[in-house]
Amino acid sequence: MKKNMLLMGLLLLFITNPTTAQQIAILKYGGGGDWYSNPTALPNLIQFCNTNIDTKIDVQPETVEAGSVSIFKYPFLHMTGHGNVFFNDGEVQNLRTYLLSGGFLHIDDNYGMEPYLKRELEKLFPDRQLEELGVDHPIFSQKFTFPDGLPKIHEHDGKRPQAFGIFEKGRLVLLYTYESDLGDGWEDPTVHNDPEEVRTKALQMGSNIIEYVFKG
């Protein structure tokens, strides 16, 4: 209990102190999945946010492991990949404590993560289900408006894009973006050769997520 209170206090410090709060970290996980994919995505999104929504986020995100106390230094964690995901018992406890004490996790599925992720989320929150966010959720109406909800950035299999969440006392603590591929749209233009309008939609939706967490 004392350890958990100390960790919660550390996270609260970083959330409420404007000189340290605006930091993002990439979540490194086990299981063999490519947690390191889309290396240019977050730096590009951060630059877009700092320019367009007046954030002051460190341009280079850090990397933290799921079981590390270091996650409590970051009010926003980003997780992505295509394949297997695995959290051991200690990592499950650490992530749950982080999320329930004020942290936020955005999981962007690069296609292929879903069956593994859902298994691990059942370990993380056995008493809760992912809930699809309606188009009226405020995450779609920050500085940029998405009246139809999550945009489709890359087409792989014809399924519609969906945004799912896990809530704690009405607060969105985990966002799972599925069948959209936002991170690919954040990458350097030469990586996927996406049209500029597609990249712009991806960056705008990403900045809405950042704004919702940092300014909401």
C-alpha positions as CSV (number, residue, x, y, z in Angstrom):
1,M,0.0,0.0,0.0
2,K,2.8,2.5,0.9
3,K,4.6,1.7,-2.3
4,N,1.4,2.3,-4.4
5,M,0.8,5.6,-2.6
6,L,4.3,6.7,-3.4
7,L,3.9,5.8,-7.1
8,M,0.6,7.6,-7.2
9,G,2.2,10.7,-5.7
10,L,5.0,10.6,-8.2
11,L,2.5,10.5,-11.1
12,L,0.4,13.3,-9.6
13,L,3.6,15.4,-9.3
14,F,4.3,15.0,-13.0
15,I,0.7,15.7,-14.0
16,T,0.3,18.8,-11.9
17,N,3.8,20.4,-12.4
18,P,3.8,22.2,-15.7
19,T,7.6,22.1,-16.0
20,T,7.6,18.3,-16.1
21,A,4.2,17.1,-17.1
22,Q,4.5,17.3,-20.9
23,Q,6.4,14.2,-21.6
24,I,5.5,11.1,-23.5
25,A,7.0,7.6,-23.4
26,I,6.8,4.5,-25.7
27,L,5.8,1.4,-23.8
28,K,8.1,-1.6,-24.3
29,Y,6.4,-4.9,-23.8
30,G,7.3,-8.6,-23.9
31,G,6.0,-11.4,-26.1
32,G,8.0,-10.7,-29.3
33,G,5.8,-8.0,-30.8
34,D,7.5,-5.0,-32.5
35,W,6.8,-2.4,-29.8
36,Y,9.5,-0.3,-31.6
37,S,7.7,0.0,-34.9
38,N,7.0,3.5,-36.5
39,P,10.1,5.1,-35.1
40,T,9.4,8.5,-36.7
41,A,5.7,8.6,-35.7
42,L,5.8,10.1,-32.2
43,P,8.5,12.7,-32.9
44,N,6.4,14.0,-35.8
45,L,3.2,14.0,-33.8
46,I,4.9,15.8,-30.9
47,Q,6.2,18.5,-33.3
48,F,2.7,18.8,-34.8
49,C,1.2,19.3,-31.3
50,N,3.8,21.8,-30.2
51,T,3.1,23.8,-33.3
52,N,-0.7,23.5,-33.5
53,I,-2.1,23.1,-29.9
54,D,0.6,24.9,-27.9
55,T,2.0,22.0,-26.1
56,K,5.6,21.9,-24.9
57,I,6.3,18.2,-25.1
58,D,9.9,17.0,-25.3
59,V,10.5,16.2,-28.9
60,Q,12.2,12.9,-28.3
61,P,9.9,10.4,-26.5
62,E,11.4,8.1,-23.9
63,T,11.1,4.3,-23.8
64,V,9.9,2.6,-20.6
65,E,9.2,-1.0,-19.7
66,A,5.8,-2.1,-18.5
67,G,7.1,-3.2,-15.2
68,S,9.3,-0.2,-14.4
69,V,8.5,2.5,-11.9
70,S,9.6,4.9,-14.5
71,I,6.2,4.8,-16.2
72,F,5.0,7.0,-13.3
73,K,7.1,9.9,-14.7
74,Y,4.9,10.1,-17.7
75,P,1.2,11.0,-17.8
76,F,0.9,9.6,-21.4
77,L,2.2,6.3,-22.6
78,H,2.0,5.1,-26.3
79,M,2.0,1.5,-27.3
80,T,2.0,0.0,-30.8
81,G,3.0,-3.0,-32.9
82,H,1.8,-5.8,-35.2
83,G,2.1,-8.9,-33.2
84,N,2.2,-10.7,-29.8
85,V,1.9,-8.8,-26.5
86,F,2.6,-10.3,-23.1
87,F,2.5,-8.8,-19.6
88,N,3.8,-10.8,-16.6
89,D,2.1,-10.5,-13.2
90,G,4.3,-7.7,-12.0
91,E,3.8,-5.7,-15.2
92,V,0.0,-6.2,-14.9
93,Q,0.0,-4.8,-11.4
94,N,2.3,-1.9,-12.3
95,L,0.3,-0.9,-15.3
96,R,-3.0,-1.2,-13.4
97,T,-1.7,1.0,-10.6
98,Y,-0.4,3.5,-13.1
99,L,-3.7,3.8,-15.0
100,L,-5.9,3.9,-11.9
101,S,-3.8,6.6,-10.3
102,G,-4.0,9.1,-13.1
103,G,-2.0,7.7,-16.1
104,F,-3.1,7.2,-19.6
105,L,-2.3,4.6,-22.2
106,H,-2.9,4.9,-26.0
107,I,-2.6,1.6,-27.9
108,D,-2.5,2.0,-31.7
109,D,-2.9,-1.3,-33.4
110,N,-0.7,-1.5,-36.6
111,Y,-2.8,-4.5,-37.6
112,G,-2.3,-7.9,-36.1
113,M,-2.1,-7.0,-32.4
114,E,-5.8,-7.4,-31.5
115,P,-6.1,-11.1,-30.3
116,Y,-3.0,-10.8,-28.2
117,L,-3.9,-7.4,-26.8
118,K,-7.4,-8.5,-25.8
119,R,-6.0,-11.4,-23.9
120,E,-3.6,-9.1,-21.9
121,L,-6.3,-6.5,-21.3
122,E,-8.4,-9.2,-19.6
123,K,-5.5,-9.7,-17.2
124,L,-5.1,-6.0,-16.7
125,F,-8.8,-5.3,-16.1
126,P,-10.7,-8.6,-15.6
127,D,-13.8,-6.8,-14.4
128,R,-14.1,-4.5,-17.4
129,Q,-14.7,-4.6,-21.1
130,L,-13.5,-2.4,-23.9
131,E,-16.2,0.1,-24.7
132,E,-16.5,1.6,-28.2
133,L,-16.4,5.4,-28.1
134,G,-19.3,7.1,-29.8
135,V,-18.7,9.9,-32.3
136,D,-20.0,12.3,-29.6
137,H,-17.0,11.6,-27.3
138,P,-15.0,14.7,-26.7
139,I,-11.8,13.1,-28.0
140,F,-13.2,13.7,-31.5
141,S,-14.0,17.4,-30.9
142,Q,-10.9,18.9,-29.5
143,K,-9.1,21.5,-31.7
144,F,-9.9,19.3,-34.7
145,T,-13.3,17.9,-35.3
146,F,-14.0,14.3,-36.5
147,P,-17.8,14.1,-36.8
148,D,-17.6,10.5,-38.1
149,G,-15.2,9.4,-35.3
150,L,-11.8,7.7,-35.8
151,P,-10.4,8.3,-39.3
152,K,-9.2,5.5,-41.6
153,I,-5.6,6.0,-42.4
154,H,-4.5,2.7,-44.0
155,E,-6.7,0.2,-45.7
156,H,-5.9,-3.4,-45.0
157,D,-9.0,-5.4,-44.9
158,G,-12.0,-3.2,-45.4
159,K,-13.1,-3.0,-41.7
160,R,-14.2,0.3,-40.3
161,P,-11.9,2.1,-37.8
162,Q,-13.0,1.9,-34.2
163,A,-11.9,3.6,-31.0
164,F,-12.3,1.6,-27.8
165,G,-11.7,2.7,-24.2
166,I,-11.5,1.5,-20.6
167,F,-12.9,3.9,-18.0
168,E,-12.3,4.5,-14.3
169,K,-15.0,6.5,-12.6
170,G,-15.9,8.2,-15.9
171,R,-12.3,8.9,-16.8
172,L,-10.9,7.4,-20.0
173,V,-7.7,5.7,-18.8
174,L,-6.9,3.5,-21.9
175,L,-7.6,4.2,-25.6
176,Y,-7.3,1.5,-28.2
177,T,-7.4,2.6,-31.8
178,Y,-8.2,-0.3,-34.1
179,E,-8.3,-0.6,-37.9
180,S,-7.1,2.9,-38.4
181,D,-3.2,2.8,-38.3
182,L,-2.8,6.3,-36.9
183,G,0.9,5.7,-36.3
184,D,1.7,5.0,-39.9
185,G,0.1,8.3,-40.8
186,W,2.3,10.1,-38.3
187,E,5.5,8.7,-39.8
188,D,7.8,10.6,-42.2
189,P,6.1,11.1,-45.6
190,T,8.6,9.0,-47.4
191,V,7.9,5.9,-45.3
192,H,4.4,5.1,-46.6
193,N,4.0,7.8,-49.3
194,D,0.6,8.7,-47.9
195,P,-1.2,11.7,-49.5
196,E,-0.7,14.9,-47.4
197,E,-4.4,15.0,-46.6
198,V,-4.2,11.5,-45.1
199,R,-1.2,12.4,-43.0
200,T,-2.9,15.5,-41.9
201,K,-6.0,13.6,-40.7
202,A,-3.7,11.2,-38.8
203,L,-1.8,14.0,-37.1
204,Q,-4.9,16.0,-36.3
205,M,-6.5,12.9,-34.6
206,G,-3.3,12.2,-32.8
207,S,-3.2,15.8,-31.5
208,N,-6.8,15.5,-30.3
209,I,-5.7,12.5,-28.2
210,I,-2.8,14.5,-26.8
211,E,-5.0,17.6,-26.1
212,Y,-7.7,15.5,-24.4
213,V,-5.1,14.0,-22.0
214,F,-2.9,17.0,-21.3
215,K,-5.5,19.8,-21.4
216,G,-8.7,18.0,-20.5
